[in-house]
Amino acid sequence: MQLRLLPIAVLALCGSPCSATEKPNILVILADDVGWGDAGCYGATKVRTPNIDRLAREGIRFEDGHASAAVCTPTRYSLITGQYSWRKNAVGLNKGVATGMSPLLIPTQTGTAPGLLKRAGYKTAAIGKWHLGFGLAEPDYNGDLRPGPLEVGFDTFFGLPATNDRMPTVFVRDHRVQGLDPNDPIRCSYDQSVAKKQGLGAWAAGRSRIGWASGGKSAWWKDTEIADTLKRECVGFFERNKNNRFFLLYTPHNVHAPAIPHPRFAGTSGLGNRADMLQELDACIGEVLGALDRLNLTKNTLVIYTSDNGAYATDEKGHKPNGPFRGKKSQLWEGGHRVPFIVRWPDRINPGVSGDLVSTIDVPATICAAAGVVPSNADLSDSFNLLPAMLGDKNATRRDQLVVMSGNGHFALRFGNLKYIPDLSVADGWEAGKKKKQTNARQPALFDLKKDPGESNNLAAEQPDKLAHLASRLKEITTVNERNAPPRRQPDNLQNGSGKK
């Protein structure tokens, strides 16, 4: 890891996990559809992101950060549970994404990062986009939305049920839709035939959405005000808990489509609505970080900033949201899952840049270690504790392999510098169906990302032994199901692909 090392005397105060006296507050910011290249600190020159850049300047900027999937619901599941989403057989976890009528996708008996932190005395909150379902079968938006976020470890929740382009267009606080008029009940379906029978429409809160619904007009959000509303909720949480240890999972809807920035940001980038919404995101992050400053909480707050998948856009008037990487959201190419990953903890971590392989799935084990929480072998089983390396331990083990999933449920394996895609005909994720025919022959691929970050030189024919090794490893990992998840393991290395720096 390319970092300045902390003095030995400081390291002695905080091994892994940290001592109780050094427990930090924790803020995890999970942006929506923000790509690796969507900030100045990652090389962007046509958008202004001073607050994200500040985080990078004051913390560690990881250059090899990844979402565990190339779409949002699976990544969000893994960030909370520390387990690959595809270990659980459920719609939205091993293919596609959840709808606004999905049941809760995290079993309430699952050991989660917020649950472990809550038991350790932390006040826990999720504010923003949820997209992991409510209820046992499907949510009743006119009644109690349970089980939900509160049943998997959060003390409080405020946010969107799913995405800003999906029904229903309402905010939920804890177990209830906020501002709902009982005389105008919400009806919602993602089945077109049901929607037709019930007279449901695809129009809500000023525009067309995915799904069909009626009612709930008093509870409708205003698209232009979502970002400000979520930001205010975050600041209020800090103010109420400034004397407590807290964990906040802040999940902005920016920059998910439809890209509708507040009027004060519209046109500010000169690149389009999505880039304007990106600058709105940065401003909101700035105000959230500013609240930590004002409350004197910054020094001992661990902040992690990342995204749930790569950007859906590849070029905006010269701005490259996914940087130099090929592909976009939903795809197995790097652009689909390579994301910004920045960690700041002024009391404990010195600033720097790291080439280590890291993932959103590592957030649970890392924040629990920082809080002095030791999970059981059954909890957070796929999550890798990044804390020792971030604290400057030269002998800390690094993640050497990572499975990523496309929007269609196909896998790729990262192993050190090497990346294995079993079949290139499905690498384009949601767009692969336009190209793939049932008669197409399987096209395996092997890339050396250190030499070929653009994934243009397929080494499969030149290095059949490594190809076979990674194919075997991927099969071994992905055939282990949720009831037989592997214990946390030490990295093992393949020649020319250890991932160690």
Secondary structure as the mmCIF struct_conf table of DSSP 4:
data_model
#
loop_
_struct_conf.conf_type_id
_struct_conf.id
_struct_conf.beg_label_comp_id
_struct_conf.beg_label_asym_id
_struct_conf.beg_label_seq_id
_struct_conf.end_label_comp_id
_struct_conf.end_label_asym_id
_struct_conf.end_label_seq_id
STRN STRN1 LEU A 3 LEU A 3
HELX_LH_PP_P HELX_LH_PP_P1 ARG A 4 PRO A 7
HELX_RH_AL_P HELX_RH_AL_P1 ILE A 8 LEU A 11
TURN_TY1_P TURN_TY1_P1 ALA A 12 LEU A 13
BEND BEND1 SER A 16 PRO A 17
HELX_RH_3T_P HELX_RH_3T_P1 ALA A 20 GLU A 22
HELX_LH_PP_P HELX_LH_PP_P2 LYS A 23 PRO A 24
STRN STRN2 ASN A 25 ALA A 31
BEND BEND2 ASP A 32 ASP A 33
TURN_TY1_P TURN_TY1_P2 TRP A 36 GLY A 37
BEND BEND3 ASP A 38 ALA A 39
HELX_RH_3T_P HELX_RH_3T_P2 GLY A 40 TYR A 42
TURN_TY1_P TURN_TY1_P3 GLY A 43 GLY A 43
BEND BEND4 LYS A 46 VAL A 47
HELX_RH_AL_P HELX_RH_AL_P2 PRO A 50 GLU A 58
BEND BEND5 GLY A 59 GLY A 59
STRN STRN3 ILE A 60 HIS A 66
BEND BEND6 SER A 68 SER A 68
STRN STRN4 ALA A 69 ALA A 69
BEND BEND7 ALA A 70 VAL A 71
HELX_RH_AL_P HELX_RH_AL_P3 CYS A 72 THR A 81
BEND BEND8 GLY A 82 GLN A 83
HELX_RH_3T_P HELX_RH_3T_P3 SER A 85 ARG A 87
BEND BEND9 LYS A 88 LYS A 88
TURN_TY1_P TURN_TY1_P4 VAL A 91 LEU A 93
BEND BEND10 ASN A 94 GLY A 96
TURN_TY1_P TURN_TY1_P5 GLY A 100 MET A 101
HELX_LH_PP_P HELX_LH_PP_P3 SER A 102 LEU A 104
BEND BEND11 LEU A 105 ILE A 106
TURN_TY1_P TURN_TY1_P6 THR A 108 GLN A 109
BEND BEND12 THR A 110 THR A 110
HELX_RH_AL_P HELX_RH_AL_P4 ALA A 113 ARG A 119
TURN_TY1_P TURN_TY1_P7 ALA A 120 GLY A 121
STRN STRN5 LYS A 123 LYS A 129
BEND BEND13 LEU A 132 LEU A 132
BEND BEND14 GLY A 135 GLU A 138
TURN_TY1_P TURN_TY1_P8 TYR A 141 ASN A 142
BEND BEND15 GLY A 143 GLY A 143
BEND BEND16 PRO A 147 GLY A 148
HELX_RH_3T_P HELX_RH_3T_P4 PRO A 149 VAL A 152
TURN_TY1_P TURN_TY1_P9 GLY A 153 GLY A 153
BEND BEND17 ASP A 155 ASP A 155
STRN STRN6 THR A 156 LEU A 160
BEND BEND18 PRO A 161 ALA A 162
TURN_TY1_P TURN_TY1_P10 ASN A 164 ASP A 165
STRN STRN7 ARG A 166 ARG A 166
BEND BEND19 MET A 167 MET A 167
STRN STRN8 VAL A 170 VAL A 170
STRN STRN9 VAL A 172 ARG A 173
TURN_TY1_P TURN_TY1_P11 ASP A 174 HIS A 175
STRN STRN10 ARG A 176 VAL A 177
TURN_TY1_P TURN_TY1_P12 GLN A 178 GLY A 179
TURN_TY1_P TURN_TY1_P13 PRO A 182 ASN A 183
BEND BEND20 ASP A 184 ASP A 184
STRN STRN11 ARG A 187 SER A 189
BEND BEND21 TYR A 190 TYR A 190
HELX_RH_AL_P HELX_RH_AL_P5 GLN A 192 GLN A 198
TURN_TY1_P TURN_TY1_P14 GLY A 199 GLY A 199
STRN STRN12 GLY A 201 ALA A 204
TURN_TY1_P TURN_TY1_P15 ALA A 205 GLY A 206
STRN STRN13 ARG A 207 SER A 214
HELX_RH_3T_P HELX_RH_3T_P5 LYS A 217 ALA A 219
STRN STRN14 TRP A 220 TRP A 220
HELX_RH_3T_P HELX_RH_3T_P6 ASP A 223 GLU A 225
HELX_RH_AL_P HELX_RH_AL_P6 ILE A 226 ARG A 240
TURN_TY1_P TURN_TY1_P16 ASN A 241 ASN A 243
BEND BEND22 ASN A 244 ASN A 244
STRN STRN15 PHE A 246 THR A 251
TURN_TY1_P TURN_TY1_P17 ASN A 254 VAL A 255
HELX_LH_PP_P HELX_LH_PP_P4 HIS A 256 HIS A 256
BEND BEND23 ALA A 257 PRO A 258
TURN_TY1_P TURN_TY1_P18 PRO A 263 GLY A 267
BEND BEND24 THR A 268 LEU A 271
HELX_RH_AL_P HELX_RH_AL_P7 ASN A 273 ARG A 294
TURN_TY1_P TURN_TY1_P19 LEU A 295 ASN A 296
BEND BEND25 THR A 298 THR A 298
TURN_TY1_P TURN_TY1_P20 LYS A 299 ASN A 300
STRN STRN16 THR A 301 SER A 307
BEND BEND26 ASP A 308 ASN A 309
BEND BEND27 TYR A 312 TYR A 312
BEND BEND28 THR A 314 THR A 314
STRN STRN17 GLU A 316 GLU A 316
TURN_TY1_P TURN_TY1_P21 LYS A 317 GLY A 318
STRN STRN18 HIS A 319 HIS A 319
TURN_TY1_P TURN_TY1_P22 PRO A 321 PRO A 324
BEND BEND29 ARG A 326 ARG A 326
TURN_TY1_P TURN_TY1_P23 LYS A 329 SER A 330
BEND BEND30 GLN A 331 TRP A 333
HELX_RH_AL_P HELX_RH_AL_P8 GLU A 334 HIS A 337
STRN STRN19 ARG A 338 ARG A 338
STRN STRN20 PHE A 341 ARG A 344
TURN_TY1_P TURN_TY1_P24 PRO A 346 ARG A 348
STRN STRN21 GLY A 352 SER A 359
HELX_RH_3T_P HELX_RH_3T_P7 THR A 360 ASP A 362
HELX_RH_AL_P HELX_RH_AL_P9 VAL A 363 ALA A 370
TURN_TY1_P TURN_TY1_P25 ALA A 371 GLY A 372
TURN_TY1_P TURN_TY1_P26 ASN A 377 ALA A 378
BEND BEND31 ASP A 379 LEU A 380
TURN_TY1_P TURN_TY1_P27 SER A 381 ASP A 382
HELX_RH_AL_P HELX_RH_AL_P10 LEU A 387 MET A 390
TURN_TY1_P TURN_TY1_P28 LEU A 391 GLY A 392
TURN_TY1_P TURN_TY1_P29 LYS A 394 ASN A 395
STRN STRN22 GLN A 401 MET A 405
TURN_TY1_P TURN_TY1_P30 GLY A 407 ASN A 408
BEND BEND32 GLY A 409 GLY A 409
STRN STRN23 PHE A 411 PHE A 415
TURN_TY1_P TURN_TY1_P31 GLY A 416 ASN A 417
STRN STRN24 LEU A 418 ILE A 421
BEND BEND33 PRO A 422 PRO A 422
HELX_RH_3T_P HELX_RH_3T_P8 LEU A 424 VAL A 426
TURN_TY1_P TURN_TY1_P32 ALA A 427 ASP A 428
HELX_RH_3T_P HELX_RH_3T_P9 GLY A 429 LYS A 434
TURN_TY1_P TURN_TY1_P33 LYS A 435 LYS A 435
TURN_TY1_P TURN_TY1_P34 GLN A 438 THR A 439
HELX_LH_PP_P HELX_LH_PP_P5 ASN A 440 ARG A 442
STRN STRN25 ALA A 445 ASP A 448
TURN_TY1_P TURN_TY1_P35 LEU A 449 LYS A 451
TURN_TY1_P TURN_TY1_P36 PRO A 453 GLY A 454
TURN_TY1_P TURN_TY1_P37 ALA A 460 GLU A 462
HELX_RH_AL_P HELX_RH_AL_P11 PRO A 464 THR A 478
TURN_TY1_P TURN_TY1_P38 THR A 479 THR A 479
HELX_RH_3T_P HELX_RH_3T_P10 GLU A 482 ASN A 484
HELX_LH_PP_P HELX_LH_PP_P6 ALA A 485 ARG A 488
TURN_TY1_P TURN_TY1_P39 GLN A 495 ASN A 496
#
